[in-house]
Amino acid sequence: MALTQMLIIQSLEKCDLVRKGVSWGVPATELKHLTGRIGELYVALITNGRMATEVNQADYGVTQAHGITIG
């Protein structure tokens, strides 16, 4: 099931883990999976797209209404 725009917004509101991780001294390289996911959420929100339905989808993370994929 694809995330709706409201679920994307709610997910972004809860993405405090990167800030917490940095404050705990976690190296940024260990947080790259979180920053990538947050980036995909923002792209989906801004383009009115949907997140890919599979985790680690090859070549793209967001699909727009007309079937255009965004990496």
LINURHU-V894075 format. One record per run of one state. SS is the DSSP state (H for helix, E for strand, - for the rest). FROM is the first residue (numbers start at 0). LEN is the number of residues. Records with the same first field share a line. If there is no record, write none. Layout:
BEGIN
SS->FROM-LEN ; FROM-LEN
END
This chain:
BEGIN
-->0-4 ; 13-3 ; 23-4 ; 47-2 ; 51-10 ; 63-5 ; 70-1
H->4-9 ; 16-7 ; 27-20
E->49-2 ; 61-2 ; 68-2
END
